[in-house]
Amino acid sequence: MATVELVMPKLGESIMEATILKWLKQPGDFVKMDETVLEIATDKVDSEVPSIAEGVLEEILYNVNDVVPVGSVIARIKTSANEDARDKEQESRIKEREIKYKPQEEYAEAESISQISEASSFKPHPTSGGTSGNGRFYSPLVLNIAASEGISMAELEKIPGTGNEGRVTKKDILQYVSNKKVSGYGSRVTGPQEISMVKESIRPETQNSQLVTYQGNVEIIEMDRMRKLIAEHMVRSKHTSPHVTSFTEADVTNIVMWRNKVKKDFEKREGTKISFMPLFIEAIVRCIKRFPLINCSLEGDKIIIKKDINIGMATALPSGNLIVPVIKNADQLNLVGLAKQVNSLADNARHGRLRADDTQGGTFTISNVGSFGSLMGTPIINQPQVAILAVGAIKKRPVVIETPHGDSIAIRHMMYLSMSYDHRIIDGSLGATFLTAVGNELENFNGEREF
């Protein structure tokens, strides 16, 4: 008999931990190779963890709702395989998993660790965090939060960790930041006893939340897990990037008329519907090739220009939450390929079938606020990207048309476009020029083209 250790899988370079949602197997249950053992959730997407061996689930090391660092042993499976075979098989499974998620590594979120390392003996590792002078390991996520909150390495080393081998987890540092802001005691915390004192000092406030009375007829709803993550990401994005939003409008009459003309034949021939989204993405891709700086991210003072063009599209879920699946290498797809990708990812998102890789690696995002009837919006950047474009509702309006024979007024299909961009790297001239270029691409759409 041999024992195989099941570890929390690596679901992308920027994902350092995951929450256990549900155990589908219990100790004593027989599991097959690749059979799902548990469901987990990251700040990107929910996923399943399959067994890497066949045997009996001997031990579960974490409970539901526990936040587990990537690479930690979460369960043990007793197999009948001999030791050599087990080692080779486990090594093969790990390599397969690394290959499966390897594309995500190229688009890891920029972890702002430079301001910590400059002021201390901290030695960062480019992809897996770093170790301080006293040998204590910190994940990139923890370092990023520390950097954004202005927490020095000396201060970070004083935070007690509840993670594996005393490591500081995301929960630990967020609690520390919260305590620091509320009570001002953060910089003096040196151990579990003082953490307890800090919690005691703010307990009346947290307890009072149960005693607060609200005027009128109200209903109190607890945020679900995804809404909490979305809220955290939005606050982090506004804190990270100085947002600037530019606006333009486009006459999309040619696009509307062309789509109305071909949509039945398109669906009949290609087996999928043609919406406006792939047409918008097609125009964006052309403009990104002309203005590659739009397709980048920032890591400290380094500009990382992405050669691959991976377009994220904000998608509404039945719960009302949003998720952003990504069309990889959108510049290599024709209109039919884009339409199939858009429809497939949107359908998988709405039915909970997205894989972890489907939400990773985006380099630019588009949000169709017009699908909800909004004329325009001021979208928030999807970190670590530097720009996001929103398209509004298409409305018929009387507009002035310039012709060789003079001006005239006509009824046209008009649409507003807005783009928010990171002013650290994209100035108003570039942002406005790019947005105008997208508008021109849409206006100059060839209404006689073949699909």
N, C-alpha and C positions, 0 to 999 in steps of 0.2 A: 504493500500500500504506500502511496505517496501523497503528499499534500501540495496542492497548487494554490498560490496566492492570487486572488482577484484584486486588481488595483483600480483606483479611480482613473479613468482614461484621460489622456491629453486631448482636449477638444478644440485646440487652437492656442496659439502662443500667448494671446492676451487673456486667456481664461486660466486662472490659477486655482480655482476652487469650484465646487458644485454642491448643490443641496440635494439630499436624498429625498425623493418624493414618495416612493413606494417600493417595498420589497415584494416581488412576485414569487419568490421562493423563500422557504423557511428552513432552519436547521433540520436535517434529517431528510429533506426532499431530494429526490434524484434529479439531476440536471444534465441535459444533453449538450454537446458541443454547439456553440453559437446560440443556445437558447437564452432568451432574455431573463436575467436574474433580478434586475431592479430598474426603476426609472429614476432619472436625475434631472435637475434643472440648473442651467447656468444663467448668467445675465443676458444671454443671447437667445437660447432656445432650449426646449425640453428634449431629452434624448433617452435612449435605452442602453443599458450595459449588458452585453451578452457574455455567456460563460466562455472561457478560453480552454475548458477541459470538460470531459464527461466524467461524472462521478456523483458523490453525495455531498450536498452542502453541509459542511461540518460546523462552521462558525460564522456568525455575522458580527462585525466589529463596530458598526455604527447604526444608530437608530434613525427612524424617519424624522426629517427636518434638520438633521445634523448637517453642518457645512463642513465639507471634507476637502482638504488640499489635494490637488492633482498629484498622482503618484503614490498616494497613501493606500495601504492594504485595507480593503473594505470587507473582505470575506475570504474564507478558506474552503477549498473543495478537496475532498479526499477521493483519490482515484486509485484504480488498480494498476495503472501504468508503472513501469519501472522508472527509476530515477533518471536515467539518461534520456529515455524517450520523453519523459515529462519535461525535462529541461529544454530539449530541442523544440518541443511543441510550444512551450510557453514563450520561448525566444521568437519563434516564428510568428506567433499571434501578436506579440508586441511590435514586431517589425511591420506586420500588415497594418496594424492600427496607426503606426507612425506614418506609413506611406499614405494611408487614407486621408489623414488630416494635414499632410505636409503642405499643400497649397496655402493653408491658412497662415503659415509661418511668415510668408512674404508680406503679409498685410497686418502684422501685429500692431496693436495700439501703441502709439508713442508713449513711453513711460518717462515722465519728467523727473529724472533722478540726478541730473547734473548739479542742481543747487544743493543737494544733500552731500554728494561726494566731494565737492570742492571744499566743504567746511569740516571735513572729518577724514578719518582713515578708511572710510568705506571704499570697498573695491567692487564695483558693479560687474555683473555678468551681463552681456548684451541681450540675452534672451531669457534667462532663468532667475533674475533677481540678483542678489548680492549678499556678501558677508561683511559685517562690520569688523572693527579692529578686535573685538572680543570674541570673534568667531560665531556670532549670532547671525542666522540667515533671515533675510527679508525678501518676500516675493515682490515682483514688479508692481503689483496692484497696491500693496501696502506702501511701497516707496513713492508711488505716484500720488497717493492720497496725502502722504506726509509732505511731499514737495508742494502740492497745491495748497496745503493748509499752513505752510511755513514752519513745519516741525523740524527742528535740527536733528542730526544724528545722535547727539548727546541726549536730547529729549526722547528720541525714539527708543534708545536703549533702556530707558527707565520704565517703559510701558510693559506691564506684565502680560505675558502671552498665554492664551488658553489652548493654542494649537499643539500640534505634534511636537514633542521635545521642547515645549515652552515657546514655540514660535508665535509671533504676533500675527493674528488673523485680521481680515478685513473688519470683522465685527469688533475686535479689540480696539483697533485704531479709530473706528467711527465712534465707538462709545467714549473713547478718550477725548476726541475732538468735541463731542457733544458736552461732556462734562466740563471741558475747558471753557467752552463758550458760555455755558449756563452759570457755572460757579466760580470760574477763574482759578480753580485748583489744579488745572491740568499739568502745569510745569513742575508741580511739586510731587506728583505721584511717583512713588518709588517702589511700591510693593503691593501685594494683595490687601494688606491691612488698610493702607491709605486709599486704595480703590474703594474698599468697603465704606470708608469714611466719606468719600466723595459721593457715593451713591446715597448714603444716609442724608447728606446735606441737601440733595436735590429731591429726595423722596417725597416731601410734602407737595411739590409741584406735580409730580407724576400721580400721586394719590388724589390730588385735588381734581385731576381730569375726570375721575369717576363721580365727583360731587358737583361738577359744573352743571348748571341748569340752563336750558336754552328756551328762549321766549318763542311762543307760537307752536304750531304743529310741525315737528321736525322728525326726520329719520336719520339715524347715525349709521353709516356704512363703513366697515373696515376695508381699507385698500387691499386688493388681492396682491399676490406676489409679483405678478407682471407689472401692475400699475406702480408698485413701489419701486421696481427696477427702472421703469420708464421715468418716474419722477427724479430718481437719483441721476440718471444719465442726462436729463434735461438741465438740471442744476449744474452738473459738472461741466456740460458743454458751454453754458453761459459764463461759468467761472473761468473756463480755459480760454475761450476764443472771444475777442472783442468783435461782436457781430455788427455788420453793416448790411443793409438790405437795399437793393436797387430794383426798379420796376420798369417794365415796358409793356406794350401791347402789340398784338399781331393779328393781322387779317388772315384767318385760317379757312376762308371760304373754299379755296381749292381743295384743301384736305377733306373738309366736310362733304363736299360734292363727290369727290373721288371715292371716299369710303362708302357713301350711300350707293354709289354705282356698282362697286365690286364686292360688297360684303357677302351677298348670297353666293356668288360664284367662288369667292375665296373660301368660305366655310365648306362648300361642297367639294372643292378640289383638294384642300389642305386638311380638312377634318378638324379645323379649329377656327374660332371667331377672330375677326380683325377689329381691335379696339383702337382708340387714339393713342394709347400708351406706347406701343412699339414705334409708331410714327414720331412721337416726341423723342423717344430714346435715340432713334436713328439720327435725328437732327442734332441732338446733344453730342453724340459720338463724333459727328463730323466736326463740330466746333471744338471739342476737346483736342482733336488732332492738330488744330490750328493754334490752340492756346494750351499747351501741355501743363503749364503751371497750375491750372485749375485742378488738375488730376494729381494732387500731391498731398503730403502730410508733413508735419513738423515734428522733429525730435530734438528738443533743446534748441540749438541755433543751427541745426542742419535741416535743409529742405530735401525731402525724399520724394523725387518725382517718379510716379508709377508709370511704367511702360505698358502695363496691362490696363485696359479700360473695363472696369467691373462696375456696372450700374446697379445701385440699390433702388428699390421702389417701395415706398411706404405703402403698406397694405393693412386695411382695417380688418380686424377679427370680429367674429360674432359677439364677443364680450365687450366690444367697443375699444379695446386696446389696439395698439398698432405694432406691427413687426415689419422688418425691412429685409426681405429676401433679396439675394444678389444675383444678377445675370452676369456670369463670368465671361470675360473676353467678348463683350458685346460688339466690339468693332470687327469681329470675325464672323458675325452672323448677318445673313441677309434679312429682309423684312419678314419672310415666312418663319425663319429661325427665331427671330425676336418675338414674333407673335406667339409661337408655341412655348417659348420660355416664359413669357409674361403670364400666359394663361395657366401653365402648369404650376409655376411657383405660387401664383395667387390662390389657385385651388388647393394646393397642398397646405398653404398657410391657414386657410379657413377651416380645413378639416384636420389640423394638427398633425400633418404628415411631413413637415419640414425636417430635414436632417441638420445636424449642427453645422455642417459645411455650407448649407444653403444661405446662412446669414453672415458668413465670414468673408472678409477680403474686399468689401466694397470700397471704391475709390471716389465715387460721386453718387449723390442720391437725388431722385426726383420724387416729388409728392404731388399727387393730383387732388388738390383741395377742391377743385371744381366738381368732382364726383359727388360731393356733399352739398353742392349748390353755392359754394362760396366763390365770390368774384376774384379774390386774391388773398394771399396770406403772407406772413413773415415767418418762414420756417426756421427751426433751430438746427444748427449743423450737427450732423451725425458723426461724432468723433471716431477716429482721428482725422477724418476728412476735413477739407477746408472750405467746402461750398455745398449748398443744397438748393435746388431749383423747384419752385412750386408753380403749377399751372392752374389757372382758375377756370370757372365755368365758361363755356362757349355760349355767347349771347348774340342775337341779331340786333344790330344797331344801324341807324343811318350815319354814314360817314362820307367825308369828302374824298372823291376819287380824282386823281390828277391824270389827265389824258392829253395827247398832243393837240386836241381840239379845245382844251380848256377844262376847267373843273366841273364836276357834277356830283350830285348826291345819290348814293345808292345804299341799298340794304345789304349789309355784309355780316358774315359770322366773325365776331371779334372775341379775342381772349387776352386776358392780362397774364403776364408772367412776372414772377418775382424771384430774386435769388439773394439768399443770405450768404455772406462769405467772411472768412477770417481776416480781419484787417491787419493782422501781424504780417501776413505774407501777400495778400491780395489787396492792392490799392483800388480806389474807386474807379480809376481809369480802366484797369484790366477787368474788374468785375462788371462794369457797365458795358464795356466793349464786347465781352463774351456774351452777356445776356442779349444785347442787341443783335449779335450774330446769330444766336439761336432763333430769335424772332424773325430775322430775315430768311433763315433756312425754311421756317414754317410758311412764311408768306410766298416764297418762291417755289413752293412744292409743285412738281410737274403733275398736273391733273390728267395727263395722257399716259402716264407710266404703266407698265405691266407689273403685276405682283409676282 
